[in-house]
Amino acid sequence: MSDELDELEAESESIQEAADAMVELQQDGTLEDLTEAATAVSLLADALDDEMVVEVAGLANELGLVAGSATQPNTIRTLATMMDAMDEADTFENPEKVGMMGTVGKLRDEDVQRGLGFLMEFLGALGRQIERRSEGYEQAEN
Amino acid sequence: MTERIVIVGGGSGGTITANRLSEELESEIEAGKIEITVVSANPNHLYKPLYLYIPLGEAELEDTRRPLVDLVDHRVTLVYKRVTEIDTDGKSLAMDDGSELDYDYLVVGTGAIPQPEETPGLGEDEPGHHFYGPDASENLRETLANFDEGHLVLSVIGTPHVCPAAPVEFPMIVEEWFRERGVREDIEITYTYPIQRLHGVRPTAEWMVPRFEERDIETKTFFNVENVEDGTIETLEGKELDFDLMIGIPEFTASPIIEEAGLGEEWMEVDRNTLESEHAEDVWGIGDVTNLPTSKAGSVAHYASGTLVSRIASEVRDQVPTATFHGKTICFIEAGTEEGTFIEFAYDREPVVRDENRFLHWSKLGYNEAYWLTARGVM
């Protein structure tokens, strides 16, 4: 009994601090919010099982890996530029029909030339990345 | 002139460091001032903590690996070769195909290698099993599936070993697994540890005592395995223990190139705060290969990589490096198949082990799935 009292006394400061924090939470209404939120956590605990956790985490992993690449600064700029271009072109519903001669004519347009330049750079980079991945996959399978 | 950072090893330390460095030094790479190369004999990146789950049929080998090229930033050059020699005076690496690779800055992350052949009772033609490799884990799965009576002994033989929680987790998981299979009453489980308590980390040892008692897992301490023969383990202390199935935690060593390069006698010797080699200029160590005074766990490599990247970036930019590492370590501990906990500590912070619960068990399962984000440097 004496040991328990000693232990209680040693912890008295911690107990007082915990009680003060609880009173503060109760007075400002946070405790009520937390109590209500706790029932949602309880629901989650009852509803979840190992398989659900593994499935969701696996999906988050794959999305995260894509997001990790998609959020590189250059990639973001490129994607944003392409989306702006889609908005500006605004010809999805009724695009102009362009044949061989029309294409040659369009190629005189400096904006088209700049866009083509981008596509050529992109194709070069795509080729290099395909080569890099192919080598990596081939090595990994051996 | 382009300076070259070479990272040896495609494990957690090497991969995370490569990805974070390529982010940090993006403008230097684009300007052609820096190039980053990872040299890895293994073209796959391995998530080794999953080996623990293979014997219980909870994971497959294919879950444990992904091609390195899928995880390493596209700005990093990958070289699929084995480094056979590090010349820190000439700042050059020799490869297994006879080629050489010069470096300006070198990061060594070659890991800790299990040595079952050097461990009493383990290795080919020996009776003991372990779960620190793909083949070993699969062999143990087959053995466990057919084990429905007798004495299972899990013996921690090698210290330090990687993934320090694994020997704690395995008896508790397998105990529950036997109960679920309805064979627990016919199986006796014993856990042994070389020093006079159940684990090197004292709070973990204290946490284990009541839990092992509740689960009727026998324990033996000050138990240093010397010889295993005819179903009996003999110890340096003169004790004997009979078994029907022995699972051992093997010895681990650094790659021999570390000692040959003069980077350390047992493990790579680095400053515990700066991760710089104590024996060579412009050389750093990351992960299990180092002699850092903490556990050999992936989380150490993860947290240390932040310091490493900052210091190397400072060197590249001719700034004074100021980032320091203070030993932050986190390990999950599964307490059976339905609950888990974790332990967190640092050089100057004592570990605390909380009571186990379902959410922490799910956190571990979730992290096992999402680990690849850590390797990619995202999380």
Interface residues (C-beta under 8 A of the other chain):
Chain A: A45 L48 D50 V53 V54 V56 A57 G58 A60 N61 G64 L65 A67 G68 P73 Q129 R132 R133 E135 G136 Y137 Q139 A140 N142
Chain B: E26 P43 N44 R65 P67 L68 V69 D70 H74 L78 Y80 R358 F359 W362 L365 G366 Y367 N368 E369 A370 Y371 W372 L373 R376 G377 V378 M379
